[in-house]
């Protein structure tokens, strides 16, 4: 399967189910930007700015393990949640079908 | 006072290349950057990372690219003001701008080019109600400049990164009472630092409050106490505190640029893609700090923007004089 369904909740609480390709090497951050969500991703995907942070509502167990770089960045957030991840560090793959994420509040 | 043709805010790769492009047109540049060295994000964050999409370089290390850009700019003798942040921008007369830094340096320029990349990195502030009323010398600081200022006083540090650990270790012997508040029950900082903090807690030199967040601050005119809430039990505990230092890393912000009446969209400056000019004549924005339809945040796109900006700036500074572009293969690089 090359396409998966991802449910995205924006900062206003609006929920949308999207179809995401998994064969283009996109990260979740790149996909969210392509879908015109308000994701700054100012560092371009290097896990340096945390402006692409999402809170994983469903499907956390399907995600790749957090790297030390991602953890170190997330650990600086004052409002980090246990289910927060950097979207730039999550490469879309078939196992992520059904993932539900919410855009993390921006400081 | 420094006087120049073009004041470039930001000494990253795009700002540095703008010196070269402006120099070819006999315009002088002065660069200002908040960081103490040139190179911007490349030198500060990833100097050893290879970059693969610079034309002519199959691969180049970020710092190597910066070093080469500095070398390329040298014939045009740019000026640099480093370690200072532009705070004020004032239009004077028909074509001149006066820029003022936080250190009081004044730069007069005919054209201003904003090449600020991600913007300024400012302390990330926790969402605690009323925190701002204790800022500016009333107890809440986001960085520690002079540790002696805190000698013999009561302090709460919040955060779990290396900065929080390092300052806790350093200040344990300086302050009279120190509480470190961390959201998690473990630290991912340097293992040696984590061990030292644990030893300080076990020996009773510091209060280590884990699984907890800042909840509220209070005081009459100045900070007097900090309330902390436990993540699981939701119990609150209050700590006497003369100072609270939240250390939650840095977040990119536009900073004072936001107050300059430029058209801004999603923390980026809107530009005309004909020449990367902004809505204010004489001010341009190039590189990652600008935005337009189909913008690509690539260094090579910033280089292109620098070239077009330079030609437009030349026309802005020399209205009525027609410039005929010459290739460097024909003219070479003629120093000032």
Boltz contact constraints between the chains, C-beta under 6 A:
constraints:
  - contact:
      token1: [A, 42]
      token2: [B, 118]
      max_distance: 6.0
  - contact:
      token1: [A, 42]
      token2: [B, 252]
      max_distance: 6.0
  - contact:
      token1: [A, 44]
      token2: [B, 297]
      max_distance: 6.0
  - contact:
      token1: [A, 48]
      token2: [B, 45]
      max_distance: 6.0
  - contact:
      token1: [A, 49]
      token2: [B, 252]
      max_distance: 6.0
  - contact:
      token1: [A, 71]
      token2: [B, 188]
      max_distance: 6.0
  - contact:
      token1: [A, 72]
      token2: [B, 188]
      max_distance: 6.0
  - contact:
      token1: [A, 75]
      token2: [B, 160]
      max_distance: 6.0
  - contact:
      token1: [A, 75]
      token2: [B, 161]
      max_distance: 6.0
  - contact:
      token1: [A, 75]
      token2: [B, 188]
      max_distance: 6.0
  - contact:
      token1: [A, 76]
      token2: [B, 161]
      max_distance: 6.0
  - contact:
      token1: [A, 76]
      token2: [B, 248]
      max_distance: 6.0
  - contact:
      token1: [A, 76]
      token2: [B, 249]
      max_distance: 6.0
  - contact:
      token1: [A, 78]
      token2: [B, 126]
      max_distance: 6.0
  - contact:
      token1: [A, 78]
      token2: [B, 248]
      max_distance: 6.0
  - contact:
      token1: [A, 107]
      token2: [B, 124]
      max_distance: 6.0
  - contact:
      token1: [A, 107]
      token2: [B, 251]
      max_distance: 6.0
